[in-house]
Amino acid sequence: MNTVLLITLGIILIVLFIQDITYRLVHISILILLFIVTTIYWYLNSFNIQQLLFNIAFVSINMVSLKLYTLMTKKEKTEDLIYGLGLGDILFFIAITPLFSTINYILFFISGLLLSMVIHLLVSLQNKHKLIPLAGYLAIYLICYIGYFKFSNKNIYLDLFLQN
């Protein structure tokens, strides 16, 4: 069952990547499907409510802090929920919260943002598109991240590998 869920998750993430790269937006149905699959995977493999709540709190604190920062620093008002961050990006962060222990989620979040920045800087040398397909970049990174855990026989819900 886990293999089927991971293959389904991979397909959803590839579709998300293609949509975000092509149109610079992600359809809400893809994000809802992503959340359903990650929640089923979480239910079958971890079902640790505390970790899930910590992950959601981590995302919420980051998004609220970013919103407060942009309200204080930006002079002009925008229609965006958070300036420079699309709703699809925020919903992507929420949809993948069931996939990780808290430490692994924080590691994915930080390393994914740094990697996305580097990739976009390299891509923008050839393509002068202003919008960053953050959810798309993170979707591909998530495939690699989960693949690492799957093929190294480590549990994505345990933080024990960090202590070794």
C-alpha positions in Angstrom: 0.0 0.0 0.0 2.9 2.4 0.8 4.4 1.9 -2.6 1.1 2.7 -4.3 0.8 5.8 -2.2 4.3 6.9 -3.0 3.8 6.4 -6.7 0.6 8.3 -6.6 2.4 11.1 -4.6 5.1 11.1 -7.2 2.6 11.5 -10.1 0.8 14.3 -8.3 4.1 16.1 -7.6 5.2 15.8 -11.3 1.8 17.2 -12.4 2.2 20.0 -9.9 5.7 20.8 -11.2 4.5 20.9 -14.8 1.6 23.1 -14.0 3.7 25.5 -12.0 6.5 25.7 -14.5 4.2 26.2 -17.4 1.5 28.5 -16.0 3.1 29.8 -12.8 0.1 28.6 -10.9 -1.2 25.3 -9.5 -4.8 24.2 -9.7 -6.5 23.8 -6.3 -7.6 20.2 -7.1 -4.0 19.1 -7.3 -3.2 20.6 -3.9 -6.3 19.0 -2.4 -5.4 15.6 -3.9 -1.8 16.1 -2.6 -3.2 16.7 0.9 -5.4 13.7 0.8 -2.6 11.4 -0.3 -0.1 12.8 2.3 -2.8 12.4 5.0 -3.5 8.8 4.1 0.3 8.1 4.1 0.6 9.8 7.5 -2.3 7.8 8.9 -0.8 4.5 7.8 2.8 5.2 8.8 2.8 7.6 11.8 -0.5 9.0 13.0 1.4 11.2 15.4 -0.9 14.1 16.0 1.7 16.1 18.0 4.2 16.1 15.1 1.4 17.1 12.6 0.4 20.0 14.9 4.0 21.2 15.3 4.4 21.1 11.5 1.3 23.2 11.0 2.4 25.6 13.7 5.8 25.9 12.1 4.2 26.8 8.7 1.7 29.2 10.4 4.4 31.0 12.4 6.5 31.4 9.3 3.6 32.7 7.1 2.4 35.1 9.8 5.9 36.4 10.4 6.4 36.9 6.7 3.1 38.7 6.4 3.9 41.0 9.3 7.4 41.7 7.8 5.9 42.6 4.4 3.3 44.8 5.9 6.0 46.7 7.8 8.4 47.0 4.9 6.3 47.4 1.8 4.9 50.8 1.1 2.3 49.8 -1.5 -0.6 47.4 -0.8 -1.0 44.3 -2.9 -3.7 41.8 -3.5 -1.4 39.0 -2.5 -2.0 37.2 0.7 1.8 37.4 1.3 3.8 39.6 -1.1 5.9 37.4 -3.4 4.4 34.1 -2.2 1.4 32.7 -4.1 -1.5 31.0 -2.5 -0.5 27.8 -4.2 2.9 27.9 -2.5 1.3 28.4 1.0 -1.2 25.6 0.4 1.6 23.4 -0.9 3.5 23.9 2.4 0.3 23.0 4.3 -0.5 20.0 2.1 2.9 18.3 2.7 2.9 18.8 6.5 1.7 15.2 7.2 4.7 13.7 5.4 7.4 14.6 7.9 8.5 14.6 11.5 8.9 18.2 12.7 12.7 18.2 12.4 12.6 16.7 8.9 9.9 19.2 7.9 12.1 22.1 9.1 15.1 20.6 7.2 13.0 20.2 4.1 11.5 23.7 4.4 14.8 25.5 4.8 16.9 23.4 2.3 14.0 23.5 -0.2 13.8 27.2 -0.1 17.6 27.6 -0.5 17.7 25.1 -3.3 14.8 26.8 -5.1 16.6 30.1 -4.8 19.7 28.7 -6.4 17.9 26.9 -9.1 15.8 30.0 -10.0 19.0 32.1 -10.1 20.5 29.7 -12.5 17.4 29.4 -14.6 16.8 33.1 -14.7 20.1 33.7 -16.4 18.4 32.3 -19.6 14.7 33.0 -18.8 13.8 36.4 -17.5 10.5 35.3 -15.9 9.9 37.3 -12.7 7.7 34.8 -10.9 9.4 31.9 -9.2 7.6 28.5 -9.5 8.3 27.7 -5.9 5.8 24.9 -5.4 7.1 23.3 -8.6 10.7 23.4 -7.5 9.8 22.1 -4.1 7.7 19.3 -5.7 10.7 17.9 -7.5 12.9 18.3 -4.4 10.2 16.5 -2.4 10.4 13.5 -4.8 14.2 13.4 -4.2 13.8 13.9 -0.5 11.3 11.0 -0.1 13.3 8.9 -2.5 16.4 9.3 -0.2 14.4 8.1 2.8 12.8 5.3 0.9 16.0 3.9 -0.6 18.1 4.3 2.5 15.5 2.5 4.6 15.2 5.4 7.0 11.9 6.6 8.4 10.8 10.1 7.5 8.8 10.3 10.7 11.8 9.6 13.0 14.6 12.1 13.7 17.0 9.4 14.8 19.2 9.7 11.8 20.1 13.3 12.8 21.5 12.0 16.1 24.0 9.6 14.4 
